[in-house]
Amino acid sequence: MDRHATDCTSLDEVRRQIDRIDADLVRLIALRGTYVRRAAALKRSPAEVPDPARVARVLDRVRALAVDAGAEPAVVEATWRAMVGAFIDAEQRLQARLQAQPAPGG
């Protein structure tokens, strides 16, 4: 991405590109959310939602991806920590709603 950023000749052009990237990120976050909701549906209780070992593996992986991509690992990790935390909160709320529903046929 950096090689294309240097092609921008004005601040307005840079901002337009950032806005385009933001739109792409929102679409990807929405897609990620569909899988988080499915994970919540597959878990049997809210206690299964937080998985610290999984979070640690995800953070290790995205830090490595950041290095490979030439991104700032600290920025990527902070972004993922916030996103994963928000998804865990959403998954816990969904899991609690699912648990409150009567069992099928019951």
Beta strands, then each sheet from edge to edge (+ up, - down):
end
